[in-house]
């Protein structure tokens, strides 16, 4: 009997391990495809957002003026500057993000499974944001420095480079590892609250939609429901983190990498001195508009792909 009990425990442990491994694999694949969809839908407005944050009133009167001047000066392709960096990097970034979120949620819920509370969802999202920063920071750095190449704007390493590889090489050559991870802690400061709100907003909206449809917990809310809930998650993301995103963009577009532990606070003081509180919200409306389709598509693609892989 003892041998039989031991064998049963071992088999159950093996089954749990195999389930976790399969779940991690699905998270990576679904996250990659969701990230590619997000970039394809949202990159032009992300370019407008970054240019408003870093060049703001000095060059553009508003988001529409930014679009008009960009297209007039660089053509429609100007709105897609820096897209190669997130398109390639976002696969790894989103894979890591969704894997870390799922792993964190499983750890918080415990071996018994069940539905996570919204508080547990937020904690798992914050954890995923912190982990995600390792890859997100260099990807965002290259993207920002390419997106701000307008009329000679931008300074320092990679200012005149024509692609993500050239920018990355210039940063590494001139500043070493510090250049590649330029603005890492500013990225962490943004990602933690952003993804806590991102996942909590999505789950809250999805559960309310399920209740409105009379669905049992765990039942699918449909593609339209996923897109709508994802849009809520996207708006929650920017509402929780936008001033920190402005700081990150300014730090990553500076002429030199930041030094010292207080560079985030120093950047915030500079923004306030130049533009007041309005400076922390330049481009916010563009980000919110962009987040509705981009986050909606991200969550819809992730949930549908993960569900299809699980069934197969």
N, C-alpha and C positions, 0 to 999 in steps of 0.2 A: 504493500500500500504506500509506503514511504517513497519507494522508487517511482511509483505511478504518479504520486503527487508532485515529486520533483520534476518529472518529465513534463507534466501538465504546465507547471510554472514556467519551465524553460520554453515550451512551445508558445505560451501566451506572451512571454517576453520577446521572443523572436518575431511573433506576429505584430506586436506593437512597434518594434524597431523597423520592420519592413513597411508598415503603414506610414510611419514618420518619414522614412526615406522616400517613399513614393510621393507623399505630400510635398516634400521639399523639391523634388524634381518637377512636379506640376507647377509649383510656385515660380520656379525659374523660367520655365517655358512660357507660361501664361503672362508673367510679368514682362518678359522680353517683348512679346507681341503687343501687349497693352502699351508699353512705353513707345514703341514705334508708331502706333496709332496716335498717341498723344502728341508726339512731335509733328507728325504730318498735319494734324488739325490745328495745332496751336502756335506753331513757330512764328508766323508773320506778326501776330499780335504780341508775342513775347519780345520780338525785336523792337517794336514800338515802345513797349514797357521799359526795356533796358535803356533805350535812347532817351526817353523822358526822364528816367531816374538819374542818368549821368550827365546829360546835356541840357535837359529841362528848358527853362525860360531863356537861356542864353542862345539857343538855336531854334527851338520849336515853341509855338504858342500853345499847342495842345496836341492830343493824339491824332486828330484829323490832319492838322498841319504837318505833323511828323510823317504820316502816310503819304501825303501829297508831295512833300519835299523829297522824301526818300525815292518814290517812284519817278519823280521828275529828274532827279540827279543820277540815280543808279538803275532805274528800271524796276520792274516787279521783282527781279532777282535780289535787289537790295533788301527786301523784306525777309529773304531766306538766308541772309548772311549768318554764318556760324551754325547752320543747320546740320552740317556733317558731324560736328562734335557731339551734339546730343543724340543724333540719330544712331550713331555708332555706340556712343557711351551709354545712352539711355537703356539699351537692352541689358547691359550689366547692372546699371543703377537700379532699374525697376525690378530686375530679378532679385538683387540683394534686398531691396526694400520690401517686396512682398514676402520673400522668404523670412526675413527678420520679423516682420509683423506677424506672420502666421506662427512662427516658432515662439515668439513672445506671448501670443494669445494662448497657445496650447499650454505653455508653462504656467500661465496665470490661472487658467481654468482648471488645470490638474488632470490626472489620468482618467477621471470619471467622465470627461468630456462635457457636453452640454453647451448652452449658449452663454457667451461671455456677456458680462454687464457692460454698459457703456463706459463706466469708469475703467474697467479692464481693457476695453478696446482703446481708450485714450492712452493708457499707460503703454500698451503694446505698440501703438503708433509712435509715441515719443521715443521709445527704445529703437524702433525701426529707423526713425529719422536720424538718431545719433549714429547708428551703424552705417546707414546709407551715406553719411557725410564723407566717409573715406573715399568713395568713388565720385560722389556728386560734386565735391569741391573742385577737383581739377577739371571735370567736364564743364561745370559752370564757369570756371575761370576762363577757359579757352573760348567758350561761347560768348561771354561778355566782352572780351577783348576784340573779337571779330565783329560783334554787333555794333560796337561803338566806333567803328571805322567810318566816320562820316565827316567830310570836309576837313580832314586832318586831325579830327578829335582822337583822343587816346594818346598815351605817351608810354615810354619805357619799352621793355622787351616785347617783341612781337607786334609793335604798333603798325608796322608796314607790311606784315606778313599776309599772304593771300589765302591761307588755309589753316585748318586746325593742326596739322602735323608741323607746319612751319612755325606756328605760334608756340606749340609745345616745345619744340626744339630750342627756340630762342629763349624761352623762359628757363629751361633746364640749363642751357649753356651759360647764361648770364648770372643765374641765381641758384643753380643746383636744386636740391630737393625743396628748399624753401620757396623757390620760384614756382615749382609744380604744385605745391600745396598752399599757395598764396591765398590767404583769406579763409583757411580751414576752420578756425574757431568762429568766425563770423557765419560760416555756413552751418556749423553745429547749432549756433544760437538761433538761426532761422528754422532749421529742420525739425528741432525737437517740438516746439509749440505748433508748427505748421502741420506735421503729420499726426500729432495727437488730435487736432481739430479735423484734419482730412478724413481719417478713418472713423472718428466718432460721429462726424456730420453725416457721412455716408450711411453708417449703420443705423443711426437714428432715423434718417429719412426712409431707408429701406424697410425698417420695422413698422414705421407708421403707415407706409403704403401697403404693406402686407395686412395690417390690421384693417385698413379701410376696404381692402378687397375680401376680407373674411378668410384669409389664408392662415394655415397652421404655421407655427415657427419652423423655419427652414425651407418652406415651400418657395419656389421661384416666383418673383414678382414680374417677370417678363422683361423683354429688352427695353421697352419704354420706361418701365419702372427703374431698371438699373441705370439708364441714362439720367433720369430725373434725380435719383438718389446720388449719383456721381456728381451731378452739377451742384447739389447742396454741399457735398464734400469739398468740391473745388472752391466754392465761395467761402466756406469755413476756413480752408487753408490760408487764403489771402487775408481774410479778416483777422486771423490770429497772428499773422507774421509779417504783414506788409512793411511796416517801418524797419524791421530787421532785414528784410530783403533789399530795401533801399541802401541801408548801411553796407550790406555785403557787396552790392553792385559797385558802390563808390570805392570801397576798399580794393576790390579786384580790378578796377579800372585805373587805379592810381599809378603814378610814374615809377614807384618803388614798392617792393613788398613791405608789409607792416612790420614794425619792430615793437617789442615790449608787450606786456600783458594787457595794457589799457588801450589798445588801438581801436577797439570797438567803441568804447566811450568817447575817445578822441574824434573818431569819424562822426559820431552822433552830434558832438558839439560843433563841428565844422558845418554840418548840414543845417543845424539850427541857426548858427550865426549868419549863414548865407541866405537862407530862405524861410526861417521860422518853422512853425509846425507844418506848414504846407509842404515843405521840402520832404517830409517823411511819407507823403501820400501822392507824390507826383507819379502818374501812370497807374494809380490804383484802379480807376474805372476800366482802363484797358485790360488789366489783369483779371478783374472780375468777369468782364465780358468774355475774355479768352477762356477762363476756367470753366464756363458753363458747357461748351461743347467738348473741350479737351479732357476735363475730368470725367464728364459723362461717358465719353468714348473709352477712356482708360479703364474705368470700373466695368463697363459693359463687356469689353473685350476680355478683361481678366477673368471675370466670373464665368463667361460663356466658354472660354478655352479651358479653364480649370475644371469646369463641370464636365465638358466633353472628354477630357483626359481621364477624369475619375471614372466615368462610365465605361470607357474603353479599356 
